[in-house]
């Protein structure tokens, strides 16, 4: 089976789920090609070097260069039938004249070997490349990862309707994500829930052995630094904990434009000795932070019609390491944590609820050890790359036979 994977940027530093997807299917397909809308960052996750990718194409990183290449390929083109079909699709899929003109740059990619299945991981990239994708006459799978983060423009509703009218199957990681995408379009389409998986062997189980109860706590949050990640509510819980005699260290891993605002809050609350912004970490540096943490916190918030956490794969990474996890009741998070069994849930946007959760962990007993073991077992049974691979291959085989 030949797979064409369509994404927004490649290579990339932050899209762990894309790397995990490639690792899940790379050994079970004949060819795995990447079609990226834009060229990614110069610095990227070192794990990309180990991936079995045959070819990487960039759809629209340079329009001038792209148009020149398209003209060259057009003059040398031997497959006139595919060209005609492409132009027909381009006309049908162009909602505006501007979309038609921009889409002509895709002619240079008509020489891509036709895949058996096209798997899109970005709605924006899929909409732009749709005329080209249809030219391959292969079934299209779309993974819906949720609405774009704060500060990134969403595609238009008519663009999403157009895309979904051609998609054979939409994959989602939680039932929340399934409900979310169905609420965004009146188009009928098939869905399948396939939770994101992690490379379980990359996260050895090493639970923190610090004795309990303890007044010294290392708190950790990993993720994009924007207002919908909810860091602010953890910050506002810390002063009360300090006043009760707890020693708190809150470490924030990630990048984002909201950092300046959070630093202002830290300064206002006089928490400079308690809060640390570590930037982007990967590999052993990231693992060391997970192992050192007494509690991983994912305080994401959710506003209707805007970005929401659909799964939060970092939850499973922390649980696999043996780190206690607490997260907000927001988006698809409650589907991934069983309260008091595999982690803790707290009320979204409620710093007092976060404070109570942190105190419960500080004063926890031997039951926390069992909770960590149950959490690790839950990841092993439901959130591994092997589990995701099985679900993906079943989906591919089903749609390729239809």
Number of C-alpha atoms within 10 A of each C-alpha: 14 16 21 24 23 28 22 21 20 23 23 19 20 18 13 15 17 17 19 22 19 20 22 22 20 18 13 13 11 11 18 22 21 22 26 26 22 18 19 16 13 9 9 15 17 13 14 19 10 9 15 15 15 11 12 17 16 21 24 21 14 12 16 11 11 20 19 13 17 21 15 13 16 16 9 9 17 11 11 10 10 17 17 12 16 23 18 13 17 24 16 12 21 20 13 9 10 9 15 18 12 14 24 19 22 24 23 20 19 20 12 14 12 16 20 20 21 27 25 28 22 21 25 21 21 26 21 23 24 22 25 25 25 19 20 20 15 18 21 26 24 23 19 20 23 22 21 16 17 19 8 9 10 15 14 10 12 11 18 19 16 19 20 23 12 14 18 18 21 21 23 25 23 23 18 21 23 21 11 20 18 13 11 13 15 11 13 10 14 10 19 17 16 22 22 24 24 29 16 19 10 13 19 14 18 14 20 18 10 11 10 14 14 14 15 15 20 17 22 23 26 25 19 21 23 21 18 21 24 22 24 20 20 23 20 19 18 25 17 13 17 14 9 11 10 17 15 19 18 22 19 23 19 17 18 14 13 16 19 11 13 19 17 11 16 19 12 10 13 12 20 12 10 18 21 16 16 12 16 17 17 14 11 11 10 13 17 12 21 29 22 18 24 24 25 26 28 27 27 26 22 18 10 8 10 13 21 27 24 26 26 20 19 18 24 28 24 27 29 32 25 26 30 28 28 24 25 26 21 24 25 20 23 19 15 22 23 15 14 12 16 24 23 23 24 22 15 19 21 17 21 17 18 27 20 14 18 23 18 13 20 19 11 15 13 10 11 17 16 13 22 26 21 19 26 24 15 20 21 20 11 18 24 22 22 19 18 20 23 13 15 18 15 10 16 20 13 11 16 14 7 7
